[in-house]
Amino acid sequence: MLSLWRKIIRTGRVVEPAEPRPAEGAAVAELDGSAQVRHVDAGSCNGCEVEIASAFGPVYDAEQYGTRLVASPRHADALLVTGPVTRNMAEPLRRTYEAVSEPKAVVAVGDCARNCGVFADAYGVAGAVSDVVPVDVEISGCPPRPDEIVEGLRKLTGR
Amino acid sequence: MNIAEFALGGAIFVGVSAALIAVAAPSGPRPIVAGLGTALTGALGVTAGSGVLAGQRVSVARPDVLPLFGTSFELDSLGAVFIIVIGGVAVAAGVYGIAYAPNGVRSRTTQSMLPLFVVSMLLVPMAASVGTLFLCWELMAATSLVLVLTEHRRPEVLVAGQWYAVMTHLGFFLAMIGLFLFAASAAGDTFAELRDAGPSLSPTVSGLIFVLMLAGFGSKAGIVPLHAWLPRAHPEAPSHVSALMSAAMVNLGIYGIVRVGFDLFGGGPQWWWLLAITLGAISAVYGILQAAVNTDLKRLLGYSTTENMGLVLVAVGAAGLFASQGNDVLAALALTAAFLHVVNHSAFKTLLFLAAGSLLHATGTRDLDELGGLRKTMPVTTATFGWGALAASALPPGTAFVSEWLLLQSLIHGLPPQGVADAIVLPVTVAAVALTAGLSIATFVKAFGIGFLARPRSVMAERATESPFPMLVAISIAGLTSGMLALMPSAALPATGDVATALLDADAAVAGTVHLRLVGASGMLSPLMLTVTLIVAAAITVAAVRTLAARRRRVGARLWDCGAGPMPARTEYTATSFAEPLQRVFDDVVQPDHNVDVDHYEESRYLVRTIEYRRRVPDRIEASLYGPIVAAVAWFGRVATRLAPGSIHRYLGYGFYTVCGALILLVLQR
């Protein structure tokens, strides 16, 4: 216990300095300031997942802007979708979207989610995320950097 | 001739003639004859018992029936309680038997044995001499053995029959040595003579007799470690026979212990009863623990019988302990609890076994992991089993709750203890009884929730249809009886209480009609008011939720199944998974066997073709205690064949040398 405290004191604050808050406000007005996010891997190579993990880590700390990862779409306000939507995941993604209560938002993370990226026209791919469910915020990059993900999530909360 | 004598004579006559007619009748009406005969025998038994409790006397002595010791029957109030229980169970089992006649159960042997079994059980509590008791006892053992072996073509039934035959005769043998020792010391074999001689026997002899009796009768009651036959034989018998055995026959073990301990010896030293309490507490906890981890429904119920008989033995032991300390009020309370639990257990166990039989009849399986989803297809069976599960789980408004409450009251009021042994045994017993109650809730939630609710886990469960009408009537009779005992235990209490006080020469320990009040100790309980309160509270809660929730708009939504659904029945909770945490907690006691077989594709060890998981929960006491004995007997059986090589000369030689040996012994003894 003592060594843990020592570690905390010695390490100090590691979080990146905050950028100015987004000018346009929250993407979904009712979510003002707080969004519970459910992550859906619709067929990603897991590159985006690694970056999402660090976006919610101590350095980028996306939670300070009012976003939080939750374990079920029933708890969520928004979906964080990665990867091109594969045939197997098209229907589950649609059902996940239906399971989120209104009002809801969808964030497409990475180039694959936006326009299928390198997997465009592959036989197992059903399409981009916007072909399956309506998308509110897009974050580009292959994979996007954690600070870009944080920036996108801040558009959701407006903080 | 009074009503009781007339009814008893009628019961024996009806039972025997039903057996004879069943032998002669063609296979179609045979179950009807046997079933009706059994039910009528039971009803007459109940009448006789009630008559005796109302003050009538039954006494028959026929010295000419059996050579050397003759037969004598006398029914007192203690025997009457047990006769009423047996009769009541027989009524339900008989009505059930009219319709419960799958292949094999229809046979002449089975159908004619059923009424005979009931008659022999009715005779046991009436026996008034050692010889008569053993005659009836053996008749009961033999008829029940034949009934257990009904479906003798299945190998597991044969094994169960062997266990039952060996253990029941082992118990018979021990009890017989004990009682013959008693009769020899008393120089007479009627109970009246034994009663006179009992208190004056030397402590060593009476202690030896009591231990032998405890082992002998305890094995009939399924007391650990002599319980091994019970969870084997009860599941394999046809269900109405299981009900008769589990709800009526095992009680006679308790009857024997009470008869010898309280009636013939008139109480005994403290260590007898501490021994009884210890054995009872171990049986209760071990029985319910095995029931909790078992997935075979009827086996589970069999282990639950061991548990309940353990609780009864605890109560009997506590009564003896308090009586030996001169605390007659508590002794009467404990003995009343014991009798009431015998009655209650018989009611709900009959219900549970009959409902389990209905389930088996409809689905063909007893494995809880393959059942479920029966609420719509078998509504009556589901409702009655649900009530039975509540009745068995020591929660208000269940049936077992009242008697376990009385038992706990007597144990708690026994504190502060007198002496070191008490100080250890009594608090531990209170804890054991509480643990038993908790585990029994888990067990019966499992049995009912997994067995009947959710969605069907197999095709058999999906195709189930409700059982025929007479079976449902029988289940309902048992259900109504146990419901009445739960709500108005005062209906059964004066009778059981009077028997207890008569045995102990004490004042009544429990009084009241709607409220049960303990006399001589503080404590009050009103099952009826408790139930009414529970129902009202539930109704208010439901009404409140309805009115409050109705204000909001309701939204229909798809069940969240991770988007992959619909979920198959395989994803449901099973009996095995439900019991897994318990099994893990009690790992050291239960010691389950696990076996995981993983089958790979030939191309790569990373590609799994099938995974097979097998779990078995063997009875550890059985394995470690009986394993060596069985092995030794088998060894002796192999070796002993050398004694009989087939040579006639050698056999004649054996006879010659034995006679010589006997003569030498006689000469030496003179």
Interface residues (C-beta under 8 A of the other chain):
Chain A: S72 P73 R74 E91 P92 L93 R95 T96 E98 A99
Chain B: A557 R558 W560 C562 G563 A564 G565
